Amino acid sequence: MALVLICACGAIYDDAVMTQSSQSAASHPIGNITGIVWKLKRFDDLSSVSGNGSVDDPNRYTLILLPNKFYKAKADCNRMQGSYVLDGKQIKLAPGAATLAECGPESMYAQYLRYLTEAVSFEINEDDRQLKLNLPKGRMMFENGGKITE
């Protein structure tokens, strides 16, 4: 049974026909990073006084990389979408359209959205996903939240 994805832009993508170059597929099969919900577990930012932190509810901070090179992110009570570029294990998420509601004083929505656009590479280990940031020793740790159900 093939999974069909319909993105917010109206395009339809069937996972049975998605392909990528053999070099990229060897280093990170597209199925390992796209079509799943990445749920934020913790972040590390050694360049900031507020520094490191665990996320109480990973469902509030998610990332979905679509095979069409667009992404969707949930940042607490806000949403953002944009495009991304892959080159081997290098990744760049371009800032995109975002809602900017005030989620409350404990929310990390602004920090999370900023960190997404600071991502420079990724690593995948078992069910863990990691985005390394363009910050001194900065990273975001995600868990695999399963295949998207949209």
N, C-alpha and C positions, 0 to 999 in steps of 0.2 A: 504494500500500500504506500503510495507516494504522498509525501507531505507537500501541500500547496500553501505558499505564503502570500498573503496580500498585504502589501505595505501601505502606509498612509498616503503615498504618492499615487496609488491606484494600480501599480504594476503587479503582475502575478508571477510568482517564481515557483517552479516545481523542482524539488530536490533531486528528482531522478535525472534531470538534465543539467544540473549545475556542474561545471568543471572549472579547473584552473590549471596553470602550468605545472609540469611534472616537477620542476625544481621547488616551487612553492608547496606543492602537495606533499613532497617528501619531508619538508621541514615542519609543516603544520597543516595537516589536512583541514580543508575548509570546514568540515563538519565538527571539528574540535572547538572552533571559536564562534561559528555562526549558528543561528537557529536555536540557540539556547538562551536561557535567562541567566545572566551573571548577577549574583547577589552579593553586595558588599559586606564583608565580614569585619575588616579593619583597614586602617590607613596608617602609614608612617610618613611623617614629614619632619626630618631632622633639622630643616631650615626654619621651622616655626616654633614659637614659644608654646603654642597649644599642642604641637607635636603629634603624638600618636593617640590612637583611639580605637576602641572596639565599637561596633554598631550593635545596639540592642535588638533591633528588628531589621534583618537584612532585606525583608520585603519592601522596605521604604526607600531603598537605594539600589536600583537595578540598572542593568545595561543589556541591550539586545543588539547584536551586530547582525544585520541582515546580509544575505549573500549579494545583494545589489549594491553594496558599498555605502549603505545608509545605516544609521544607528538610531535607536530610541533609548532614552534614559528617563528613569523616574528618580527624582530627587525629593523625597518626602512628599510634600503637597504640590510639587512642581514637575513639569515634564520638559524635556529638551529632545530635539531631533536634529540630525545633521548628517554629513557625509564623513567617511573615513577612507584612509589609504593604507594598504598593506604593502610591505616590501620585505619579504622574508619574515623575520620576527619583529621588524620595526612596524609601528602603527602610529597614525596621526589622526585624531578625531578633531574635525573642524568644528568650531563653535557654530551652533545653528539656532533655529527658532526656539525660544524658551518662554515658558510662563514664569512670572516672577512674583508669585504670591508670597506673603509673609507667613511662614509655617509655624512660627513660635520660637521662643528664645533657645530651646534646646536643639533645634534643628541644625543640621549640617548641610542643608541644601546648597548654599552658595559655595561652600568649600568643595563639596562633591562635584558640582558642575565645573568649577575652576580646575580641579584635579583631572577631570576627564580630558580637558583640552591640553593638559600638561603631559599626557601619556606619550612615551616615545618607543616603548617596546613591550612585549608580553611574553609570559612563560606559562606553560600548562603542565601540571603535575597531577596525575590521577584526576580527582574531581575539583582540584583547586586551580584557579586562574589568577594570574598576577599581572597587573599593569605597572610597569616601572615608569616613574615620572621624571620630568626634566627638572628635578630638584635634587639637591644632595641627599642621596640615599632615600629618596621618596618612592613610595609604592602604595598601591591599593591591592588588597587581597580579597578575592571573590570566591564564592562557592558556586558549583554548578547547580542551578535551580531547575534544571530539566528543560526539555524541549518547549519552544514557545507554543502557545495554544491559541493564538489569534487567528 
